């Protein structure tokens, strides 16, 4: 089943994103067979947009499995997010070729 994990950064803890980045990427690598899409939410369309939060779409067997995944994700566990949510979803349109060929869409 597909789930979306959506975390909104706490601006007062923005420094944690850089501090926890390597742990975050290593954690996601452990779940590469379950990770459908992940990325940072960006503040604007400028050349160096700030980060607002994270989105992770994962294929997990149950809500409890994805809640455990989310609770142990380093950005979440480390206190970066001021709020987060997990919601079950279904795949609708899927067109990864339409993503821009830029650092934000590669």
C-alpha positions as a printed NumPy array, in Angstrom:
array([[  0.   ,   0.   ,   0.   ],
       [  1.176,   3.506,  -0.727],
       [  1.523,   6.097,   1.999],
       [  2.7  ,   9.69 ,   1.973],
       [  4.761,  10.963,   4.898],
       [  4.743,  14.748,   4.993],
       [  6.936,  16.689,   7.444],
       [  6.975,  20.461,   7.908],
       [ 10.27 ,  21.877,   9.182],
       [ 10.403,  23.909,  12.373],
       [ 12.15 ,  27.129,  11.238],
       [ 13.842,  27.407,  14.641],
       [ 15.479,  24.032,  14.003],
       [ 16.454,  24.517,  10.356],
       [ 20.106,  23.824,  11.233],
       [ 19.14 ,  20.207,  11.943],
       [ 18.5  ,  19.521,   8.248],
       [ 22.215,  19.839,   7.427],
       [ 23.294,  18.085,  10.64 ],
       [ 21.021,  15.085,  10.041],
       [ 21.278,  14.877,   6.242],
       [ 23.779,  12.004,   6.076],
       [ 21.779,   9.941,   8.597],
       [ 18.588,  10.747,   6.678],
       [ 20.057,   9.57 ,   3.355],
       [ 21.512,   6.417,   4.92 ],
       [ 18.128,   5.624,   6.48 ],
       [ 16.344,   6.066,   3.16 ],
       [ 18.918,   3.818,   1.506],
       [ 17.889,   1.014,   3.895],
       [ 14.354,   1.336,   2.499],
       [ 15.243,   1.798,  -1.182],
       [ 13.058,  -1.199,  -2.088],
       [ 10.065,   0.531,  -0.438],
       [ 10.781,   4.18 ,  -1.294],
       [  8.728,   5.332,  -4.28 ],
       [  9.556,   9.058,  -4.197],
       [ 11.212,  11.441,  -1.781],
       [ 12.148,  15.086,  -1.816],
       [ 12.355,  18.372,   0.   ],
       [  9.567,  20.917,  -0.222],
       [ 10.985,  24.226,  -1.404],
       [ 10.114,  27.771,  -0.371],
       [ 10.   ,  29.371,  -3.819],
       [ 11.167,  29.171,  -7.422],
       [ 14.382,  31.149,  -6.866],
       [ 17.863,  29.855,  -7.668],
       [ 18.577,  28.835,  -4.036],
       [ 15.213,  28.053,  -2.487],
       [ 14.973,  27.325,   1.2  ],
       [ 13.62 ,  24.035,   2.483],
       [ 10.155,  23.909,   4.025],
       [  9.89 ,  20.207,   4.765],
       [ 10.03 ,  16.705,   3.325],
       [  7.737,  14.373,   1.403],
       [  8.275,  10.619,   1.302],
       [  6.027,   8.247,  -0.605],
       [  6.581,   4.677,   0.525],
       [  5.128,   1.273,  -0.23 ],
       [  4.489,  -0.346,   3.163],
       [  2.304,  -3.249,   4.261],
       [  0.344,  -1.293,   6.882],
       [ -0.218,   2.042,   8.59 ],
       [  1.653,   0.785,  11.646],
       [  4.682,  -0.101,   9.482],
       [  4.83 ,   3.349,   7.91 ],
       [  4.269,   5.046,  11.282],
       [  7.276,   3.116,  12.623],
       [  9.268,   4.097,   9.515],
       [  8.31 ,   7.763,  10.002],
       [  9.051,   7.773,  13.743],
       [ 12.563,   6.442,  13.131],
       [ 13.357,   8.642,  10.115],
       [ 16.28 ,  10.843,  11.275],
       [ 14.714,  14.215,  10.424],
       [ 11.608,  13.214,  12.356],
       [ 13.419,  11.493,  15.214],
       [ 15.933,  14.342,  15.452],
       [ 13.25 ,  16.995,  15.949],
       [ 13.468,  18.864,  12.625],
       [  9.736,  18.767,  11.964],
       [  7.251,  20.998,  13.757],
       [  4.503,  18.757,  12.395],
       [  4.151,  15.635,  10.317],
       [  1.463,  13.344,   9.013],
       [  1.066,   9.962,   7.367],
       [ -1.794,   9.29 ,   4.965],
       [ -2.631,   6.29 ,   2.845],
       [ -2.89 ,   7.112,  -0.842],
       [ -3.373,   5.478,  -4.195],
       [ -1.395,   6.062,  -7.344],
       [ -3.279,   8.084,  -9.905],
       [ -1.39 ,   9.589, -12.801],
       [  2.271,   8.588, -12.969],
       [  4.613,  10.32 , -15.389],
       [  8.173,  10.603, -14.044],
       [  9.396,  11.61 , -17.509],
       [  7.538,  14.914, -17.053],
       [  9.791,  15.942, -14.132],
       [ 12.216,  18.745, -15.052],
       [ 15.822,  17.787, -15.748],
       [ 17.149,  20.028, -12.959],
       [ 18.461,  19.413,  -9.433],
       [ 14.863,  19.792,  -8.218],
       [ 13.428,  17.286, -10.668],
       [ 16.126,  14.846, -11.744]])
